[in-house]
Amino acid sequence: MMLRNILGRSNRCTAILARAVRTQSTQVEKSSVKGPIATDGRHEIDHAVDYEHDSESVKVRRRDGSMQNVEKLRGFLNYQRNPEPYRPPLERLQDWEEINPVPDRDVDVAHTALELKVQAARCMDCGTPFCQTYSGCPVNNLIPEWNNLVYQDHWDEAIENLHSTNNFPEFTGRVCPAPCEGSCVAGLVDDPVTIKNIEYSIVDRAFRDGKITARIPEDRSGMTVAVVGSGPAGLATADQLNQMGHKVTVFERADRVGGLLMYGIPNMKLEKETVDRRVNLLREEGIEFVTNADIGKNVDVNELKADFDALCLTLGSTKPRDLPVPGRDLKGIHFAMEFLTANQKKLLMTKEGKLESQWEEDNWITAEGKDVIVIGGGDTGTDCIGRPKVIEGSEREWPADLVVLSMGFLSPEAYVTEELGLDVDQRNNIQAVYGDFRTSVEGVFAGGDCRRGQSLVVWAINEGRGTADACDQYLQQKRFDEVDSTQITGAFANLSSLSPNI
């Protein structure tokens, strides 16, 4: 009976809140949108907060049209969602830079501190913040806390709070699909809080203001770890282990560090300068990076295991799903990663911080002037298809000069797992239990897409942090066993010197 009463009150409160939001939303629908909507779904026009200020306070316009001081108690009712717009399309067509605005570079588009304060005020401080649970943020970002810090203009504390759970918010703030916003309680009756926008604004401003500097560990454990793969899982694993005091070396088979972040995600979503900035910081903190090191091919994986106290595999899921049909071997058919990698390598950063072409025309895959077909639509395509039924006589032909196979990935490539003798699951991913991350071989751990299967960057960071914790526990026990064994041996030596019978 008590449970029914509680649920009944909760449902009535939700209904009242919904009516209040609908009432206020109706009042501003006629004036809240000041211009056309861009094709990407964001406003491409003047999005500035309508405000006025005097010597004592700053007042902003609420949904009901009144001008009041920014306040958080009823912020989700008073202010509408206003995500930061993408850079104007005509401007984006002229360069290879990312669509998100940078605070200093894109001052006409990037949100001001006041605009971010207003958006942070929309956070409800709800009793159960689903945004930071596993139904929301995979790394459990303390979202209500740093929203409140932004609202209070405590930006230095906000970046410390954000870094406590997320090693690379500048990556997730750009490429994450924001499950946190999908879990936002405010989104039940209105638009969710602009969490992703606030996240990358916190880290971008911290970098801009020099608040993010190298954190060099004061104490070292004397233990060494090899991390294979420098994608988000590998970088998170390395970062965590390095801060724990272990000496970390990261091996990357490509010519540049970053894995998927460097060559798998185009510049329009994630500029490579952003990746290099973080990698250089990790290098300054003591992590060593070895590139052009293809473990299992030009580097013996068993020698690697023997040379280090522990081995962490963060290989990613790199074996693409193929299309075994007649004509597969024709010229001009490429896997999506071949296309993306070739084009990302073509655009290298100059010393002046500009992207320009560095390759000859025959060294990359161009779509210019060609009829292009991309096969594969991601999760949405497979959800719609379900179980396809072949219809006789429905075959069609489309002319194409370039065909890109973008049908996902199957598993990590087998040569590393086979050489180490690792157990794999039915999908050929490395067998390791989530939360433990130990493989079937002692001292070898696995995390990220090579264990979980292809997933999000934010889940890779989660797995990297977990892999580091499991590896650290193993190293601590190994160090204790070595010290304990030495002490016992020394004790027996002392006793034997006292008595010849021992």
SVG drawing of the C-alpha trace seen along z (x, -y; Angstrom):
<svg xmlns="http://www.w3.org/2000/svg" viewBox="-2 -49 79 79">
<polyline fill="none" stroke="black" stroke-width="0.4" points="0.0,0.0 2.8,-2.4 4.6,-1.6 1.5,-2.4 1.1,-5.7 4.7,-6.7 4.4,-5.7 1.1,-7.5 2.5,-10.7 5.5,-10.4 3.3,-10.0 1.2,-13.0 4.3,-15.1 5.5,-14.1 2.2,-15.0 2.1,-18.4 5.7,-19.1 4.8,-18.0 1.8,-20.4 4.0,-23.2 6.7,-22.7 4.1,-22.4 2.4,-25.6 5.6,-27.6 6.9,-26.0 3.8,-27.0 4.3,-30.6 7.8,-30.8 7.3,-28.7 6.5,-31.8 9.6,-33.7 12.3,-31.2 13.6,-30.3 15.1,-33.4 16.0,-32.0 16.2,-29.0 17.2,-25.6 20.4,-24.1 20.3,-20.7 22.2,-19.2 19.4,-20.0 21.1,-22.8 20.5,-26.6 23.0,-28.1 21.9,-31.7 22.2,-34.1 21.9,-31.9 23.1,-34.4 21.3,-34.7 19.1,-37.8 20.4,-39.5 20.9,-42.9 23.2,-43.8 24.0,-46.6 26.7,-47.0 25.2,-44.4 23.8,-41.6 23.1,-40.0 19.6,-39.2 18.6,-36.9 15.3,-36.3 13.2,-33.4 10.7,-31.3 7.9,-33.5 9.6,-36.6 10.6,-38.2 14.2,-39.3 15.5,-37.8 18.7,-36.8 20.0,-33.4 18.8,-30.9 19.0,-27.1 16.1,-26.2 13.6,-26.2 16.1,-26.5 14.7,-23.5 11.4,-25.3 12.7,-28.8 15.2,-28.2 14.9,-26.3 17.6,-23.9 20.0,-25.8 22.8,-23.5 25.9,-25.1 25.5,-25.3 27.8,-23.7 30.0,-26.0 28.2,-27.5 28.1,-24.9 29.5,-27.3 32.5,-27.9 32.9,-24.2 33.1,-23.5 36.2,-25.7 38.4,-23.7 38.9,-20.3 38.3,-21.5 35.8,-20.0 32.2,-21.1 32.2,-22.0 33.3,-25.6 36.5,-26.2 36.1,-28.9 38.9,-31.2 38.8,-30.5 35.1,-30.6 34.0,-33.4 30.9,-34.2 29.6,-30.6 31.0,-29.2 28.9,-29.6 29.9,-32.2 30.3,-31.5 26.9,-33.1 25.2,-30.9 26.8,-27.8 25.8,-29.0 22.2,-29.2 22.3,-25.7 23.9,-24.3 21.1,-25.9 18.7,-23.6 20.1,-20.6 17.5,-19.5 19.7,-18.1 17.3,-15.1 17.4,-12.6 18.4,-9.7 20.7,-11.1 20.3,-8.5 22.6,-10.5 25.7,-9.3 24.6,-5.7 25.3,-2.9 22.0,-3.6 23.6,-7.0 27.3,-7.7 29.5,-4.5 32.3,-6.2 29.9,-7.5 30.7,-11.2 29.5,-13.2 27.3,-15.2 25.1,-17.1 28.2,-18.1 30.1,-19.7 26.9,-21.2 26.5,-23.0 30.2,-24.0 29.7,-25.6 26.6,-27.3 28.7,-28.8 31.5,-29.8 33.9,-27.4 35.6,-26.2 38.8,-25.0 36.9,-22.7 34.7,-21.6 37.7,-20.2 39.1,-18.5 35.7,-16.8 35.4,-15.8 38.9,-14.4 38.2,-12.3 36.0,-9.9 37.0,-10.6 40.6,-10.6 39.7,-12.3 36.6,-14.5 37.8,-16.3 37.2,-13.1 33.9,-12.0 32.5,-15.5 33.0,-15.5 32.3,-12.0 30.1,-10.4 26.4,-9.9 25.5,-11.2 23.6,-8.4 23.7,-10.7 21.3,-13.1 19.0,-10.2 18.9,-9.3 18.4,-12.9 15.3,-13.2 14.5,-16.6 14.1,-14.9 11.1,-13.0 8.9,-16.1 11.1,-18.5 14.4,-18.7 17.4,-17.2 20.2,-19.3 23.0,-20.0 25.4,-17.7 27.8,-17.0 28.1,-20.6 29.0,-21.6 31.5,-18.7 33.7,-19.7 33.4,-23.4 34.8,-22.6 37.9,-20.8 38.4,-23.1 38.4,-26.2 40.8,-24.4 43.3,-23.7 42.9,-27.2 43.5,-28.7 46.5,-26.5 44.7,-24.6 45.6,-21.1 49.3,-20.4 51.4,-17.3 50.9,-15.3 54.2,-13.5 54.0,-10.7 56.2,-11.4 56.7,-7.7 57.4,-4.7 56.6,-1.1 59.5,0.4 57.0,2.5 56.7,2.3 53.6,2.7 53.3,3.1 50.1,1.8 49.3,3.0 47.2,0.5 46.9,-3.2 43.2,-3.8 41.0,-5.2 41.1,-2.0 44.9,-1.8 45.4,-5.4 43.1,-5.2 44.9,-2.0 48.3,-3.7 47.2,-6.9 45.7,-5.1 48.7,-2.8 51.2,-5.6 49.4,-7.6 49.6,-4.5 53.3,-4.7 54.1,-1.9 56.4,-2.4 54.2,-2.1 55.2,-1.6 52.5,-1.7 53.0,0.1 51.1,-1.1 51.2,0.6 50.4,-2.6 52.9,-5.5 51.0,-7.8 49.6,-7.3 45.8,-7.4 44.4,-4.3 40.8,-4.9 41.0,-8.5 43.7,-9.3 42.8,-7.5 39.3,-6.1 37.4,-9.3 37.5,-12.1 38.8,-15.6 35.3,-17.1 34.3,-15.2 37.7,-15.2 40.7,-17.3 44.0,-15.5 45.5,-18.4 43.1,-17.5 44.4,-14.0 48.1,-15.0 47.6,-17.5 46.6,-14.8 49.2,-12.3 52.0,-14.8 50.7,-15.4 50.8,-11.7 54.3,-11.5 55.4,-14.4 54.0,-12.5 56.3,-9.6 54.5,-7.2 56.6,-5.9 55.1,-5.4 56.5,-3.0 55.0,-3.3 55.2,-1.0 55.2,1.9 52.9,4.6 52.8,7.0 52.8,10.6 54.4,9.5 57.5,7.3 57.5,7.6 57.4,11.0 54.5,11.0 56.1,13.6 59.3,11.6 57.2,8.7 55.5,10.7 58.8,11.8 60.3,8.3 57.4,6.7 55.8,7.5 52.3,7.3 50.8,7.1 47.6,5.2 45.9,5.9 43.7,3.1 43.8,4.1 40.4,2.9 38.1,4.8 39.8,4.4 38.7,7.3 36.1,5.9 33.0,7.7 33.4,8.6 30.9,9.1 31.5,12.4 29.7,11.8 30.8,12.0 32.8,9.0 34.3,8.4 37.8,8.3 37.0,5.6 39.1,2.4 37.6,-0.5 36.1,1.6 37.5,0.8 36.7,1.3 35.6,-1.8 38.7,-1.9 41.0,-1.7 39.2,-4.7 39.2,-6.7 42.8,-5.9 44.1,-6.8 42.3,-10.1 43.2,-10.9 46.9,-10.2 46.5,-12.6 45.7,-15.4 48.6,-16.1 49.1,-19.0 51.7,-21.5 54.0,-23.3 51.6,-26.3 48.7,-24.1 47.0,-23.9 45.9,-20.8 47.1,-20.3 47.6,-17.5 50.8,-15.6 50.3,-12.7 50.6,-12.2 47.3,-11.5 48.1,-7.8 48.7,-7.2 45.1,-7.8 41.6,-6.9 39.6,-9.8 35.9,-10.1 36.1,-13.3 34.1,-13.2 33.1,-9.6 29.8,-7.7 30.1,-6.4 28.1,-3.7 28.5,-3.1 27.2,0.3 26.2,0.4 24.1,-1.9 25.3,-1.2 23.0,0.0 19.9,-1.6 20.2,0.3 20.6,3.6 17.7,2.8 15.4,2.1 16.4,5.2 16.2,7.6 16.2,10.9 16.2,10.2 14.1,12.3 15.5,12.8 13.1,11.8 13.7,13.5 14.2,11.3 14.8,8.2 18.5,7.8 19.5,4.3 22.7,2.8 24.0,-0.7 27.0,-2.2 29.8,-3.0 33.5,-4.0 34.0,-3.6 32.3,-1.2 33.0,-1.5 32.2,1.5 31.0,0.1 29.4,3.1 31.1,3.1 33.8,5.3 33.9,8.9 36.7,9.2 40.4,8.5 42.7,10.0 43.7,13.5 47.5,13.5 48.1,12.0 45.6,14.2 46.8,17.3 50.5,16.6 49.8,16.0 47.4,19.0 44.5,16.9 41.0,18.2 38.4,16.4 34.6,16.4 32.2,17.4 32.7,14.1 36.5,14.5 36.9,11.7 39.4,12.2 37.9,14.1 38.1,12.0 35.3,11.3 34.2,7.6 35.4,6.2 38.3,8.7 39.8,8.3 42.2,11.2 42.8,13.5 43.5,17.2 47.2,16.4 48.7,15.1 49.9,11.5 47.9,10.7 44.9,8.5 42.4,7.4 40.0,4.5 38.2,2.4 36.7,3.5 39.0,6.6 37.2,7.9 33.8,6.3 33.3,6.1 32.9,3.0 31.5,0.2 31.7,-3.5 34.8,-5.6 33.4,-6.2 33.0,-2.5 36.6,-2.0 37.7,-4.5 35.6,-2.6 37.2,0.6 40.7,-0.9 40.2,-2.2 39.0,1.2 41.9,3.0 44.3,0.7 42.7,1.4 42.9,5.2 46.5,5.0 47.5,2.8 46.1,5.3 48.1,8.1 51.3,6.0 50.8,5.2 50.4,8.8 53.4,9.8 55.5,7.1 54.4,8.3 55.2,11.9 58.7,11.0 59.4,8.9 58.0,11.6 60.1,14.3 63.3,12.3 62.6,11.7 62.0,15.3 65.2,16.4 67.2,13.8 65.7,14.9 66.7,18.6 70.2,17.4 70.6,15.6 69.4,18.6 71.8,21.0 74.7,18.7 73.7,19.2 73.3,23.0 74.8,25.5 71.8,27.8 69.5,25.4"/>
</svg>
